[in-house]
Amino acid sequence: MTALLLKLLGGGGDIVYYEWKLGRPLPGWLLGLVFLVLAAGTLFFYVRQPGVTWVKRLVWSALRTLLLALVILLLLEPILVLEREVPVRKQVLVLCDASTSMALADARNRESETVEAALVLGQAAYPDVERDAALFRALRLLQRLPADLAGDAAKALEEVQRAEAALRELAPPSLDELQGPLAALAERQRQLGEEAQALAARGEALGALSGRQAELHAALEELAPRLRAPVALNALVKSDTPPSRWRLLQELLRHPQLKLLEKLLQENDVRVYAFGENLRPLGAEPAETDAKLRALQPTDAATALGAALEELALRYSGQPVAGIVLLTDGAANKGLDPLEAAARLGKQGLPLYPVGLGVGDTQDVKVLQLAVQEVTFVRDEVLARVQIESHGYGGRPTELVLKLAGQEVARRPVLLNGAVQNEEIRFTPRQTGLFQLEATVAPFEDESIRENNTAQVFLKVIDEKIKVLYVEGSPRWEYRYLRQVLLRDQRLDVKFILTEGDPDLPKNSNLYLPAFPTEPAAIHKLDLVILGDVKAAKFDAVQLQALEELVRKRGGSLLMVAGPFYTPREYGGTPLEKLLPVQIVPGAVPMNIPASVKVRLTPEGERSTITRLEDDVALNRSLWTLVSPMYMVPRLDEPRRGATVLATVSTAVGRVQGRDYPLVAWQRYGAGKTMFVGTDQLWRLRFKRGDRYHARFWSQAIQFLSLSRLLGENKRMRLETERKEYQLGERIPLFVSAYDESFEPLKTPEVQVQVQAGKNAPPRTVTLQAIPDSPGLYQGYFAPTEEGHLTLTAQNVAPADTNVLDLNIFNRPLEMQQPALQEDLLRRMAELSRGRYFPIRDLAALPEWVTGDEQKARVRSERNVSFPAFLVILLCASLEWFLRRRSDLA
């Protein structure tokens, strides 16, 4: 009865559960009692009928009882509760990249690149769309088998058989050499099916088949390219103007042979979006989408790919999504890291299906970086390092041109290698001032992008000498080599003191002083004091205090080179102790670092210009390992809070509070800087290399410590940024170290900085807030509104008390910085999200892969069955009346 009723009710989906209930329920005992009363009453009524057989009396009694029971049931409102499984249409989200890089028209020099464009533009037909779909159907089934094999055995076997059938569809009759591999693959599929069936019969786990499945999947992946018929190249139409990436995207979505949107819409709901700097909808129907795509132009100045994916994930959270189809060149230059976004999508069950548009090595020459010292001296030769990246021009000659303030100062030929290369070019500035230095590689006529052939930095040219005093005990090896470095540097006005050397040296050479200056005024005129292995007793309290004030108040610098006897252990408790970036252990016996333990640069050391001996990171690391062994290294406590450690030694002997030994470190102290070098064995950098790297380190360290004073940066109001160059519109973090007239940390809640963009532009004020728990430190942000030169100074203080910060604001299009197709990135994103990357050649199979398995949802409904009950009542009443009529009792 119930089964018949369920068939009569019909409806979509499979019924998986049902139950009866009453809208006006009564207790079960009461219903039973009513039924017994009705049965007894009707039987009593018919027993009294004369001339009627007992069979008729029983039949009529049953009909009358059922009739009355149904009437009562009708009054109690009978309800049938149903649960059905109905198919759910998933969402397929299509993202179209509308950033500026999509307007690029790639020169397609390889045959495969030309074929891709011809397929999209309809100049060549996809050879066999159905075969490609069958291939990917087999691949997808094999990819899915591990989950099936760990679950229901019958379903697993069914999927194995489907994969085998899909493989049979692939057999290309024209490629006889593939019949053998295909047959072997099909045989292995059958073996897999037999093993699955056998395991299911024994009731054992099916997970053991996963390895076989992976092997099959890998074999088919390797075989897949050979299964495709070649494109008919004679159908290609050559064109002088290659199509843009945006045109290819538009043609793909309306391609008459692929019919991507139409096929996706057969089993899914499709939503199309454009993205660049932000996400915006384009529609759901192919006609609507096509109209909006025709009207849209790729003009977004940046690609926030990760942010667009994250926003989609939020919009469709909790909804069934089959996947996200991503049509893009992979350029991502703003916002969330796309790999991080892809990993999040994978965890949410939202697979990515990127389609790469563009070519992997666009014909382009790009100046990646122009590296030069920030400050130089007039008439000094300056070395500029230029990093160039080229694609498609390997072996082609060009020229590198250097301009200072718009005037050419150097030119040299360059032979491009088709990859990243570092070039050096030298020039000599002839006048002082702040100038823009520009490096340009001459563009080629057929180059895709010319906007990235230039890089600029600011260079300050000065005409002053750095006053250096080097105080040393005895002439150890480090002193001898460092002395030559200092004397060769024409920027330095250097004097020496040897406390344990020949007392007649000052008489024979004006380079030597007989003793450390006794007057504080004379000490305060120095820019840098280098302190070697000198007895602390060689200085009196006035001299040490004046040296501390030189750094704290006057913006000078102190460089201590540790020694085996006196420094730094004898300086504990002196005014110099608190200057150092490391904490001294007074009187501690020095230790030896084994030869097997090597110097290691910290992340800060990797980035610092002080410890950069070579631009190549790996080579730079290996050079520092030459500083070994190290004898008589002083024992230290941990670095001071706020110190920057550039190089360490990791050894059980040298561990400090569980950290690596701080071998090279620096810190700001008041208005100046101090640096500590914990070994006098840096001369080992000369091993088989001369003084190139040894001199480079010391020159860079001295420049870092002393030039800031000449530039006026060691003021009580010191402005700093992370870089000297920023992109137009980029948010610039600004920091200020502020001290009062006594060089104590400023305690006001905020400070103001003035930003000047040109002489005639009105100044702009930026407010910086105090950083909690960091007295005297302030932080704020601002975004430049025009390109060019910016000058920043602190407000409400005398010009002599604040440094001048110069920034270069450029407007290089972000989209042109990575113009090539980022295929590796897109493949990695697909892998992290558990999707698949699709090149243009494989697009025929994309709907087959994306649609995937049918998903069902349970729908619960309640049906009032009063009308069927009424029909039964009518039937029972009619039947009883008919039978009574036949017996002449009606």
Secondary structure, DSSP 8 states (H G I E B T S, - for coil): -HHHHHHHH--SSEEEEEEEEESS---HHHHHHHHHHHHHHHHHHHHT-TT--HHHHHHHHHHHHHHHHHHHHHHT-EEEEEEEEEEE-EEEEEEEE-BGGGG-B----SHHHHHHHHHHHTSS--S-HHHHHHHHHHHHHHHHHHHHHTS-HHHHHHHHHHHHHHHHHT--TT-GGGHHHHHHHHHHHHHHHHHHHHHHHHT--SGGGHHHHHHHHHHHHHHGGGGS----GGG----SS--BHHHHHHHHHT-TTT-HHHHHHHHEEEEEEEESSSEEEEESSHHHHHHHHHH----BSS--HHHHHHHHHHHTTTS-EEEEEEEE-----SSS-HHHHHHHHHHTT--EEEEE-S-TT-SEEEEEEEE--SEEETT--EEEEEEEEEES-TT-EEEEEEEETTEEEEEEEEE--SSEEEEEEEE---S-EEEEEEEEE---TT-S--TTSEEEEEEEEE---EEEEEEESS--HHHHHHHHHHHH-TTEEEEEEETTS-TTHHHH-TTB-SS---SHHHHHT-SEEEE-S--GGGS-HHHHHHHHHHHHTT--EEEEE--SSSTTGGGTTSTTGGGSSEEE-TT---EEE-TT--EEE-HHHHH-SSS-SSSSHHHHHHHHTTS--EEEE--EEEE-TT-EEEEEE--TTT-BTTB-EEEEEEEEETTEEEEEE--S-GGGGGTTTTTHHHHHHHHHHHHHHHHHHHTT-SSSEEEEES-SEEETT--EEEEEEEB-TTS-B---SEEEEEEE-SSSS--EEEEEEE-TT-TTEEEEEE--SS-EEEEEEESSS-GGGB--EEEEEE---GGGTS-S--HHHHHHHHHHTT---B-GGGGGGHHHHHH-S-EEEEEEEEEE-HHHHHHHHHHHHHHHHHHHHHTT--
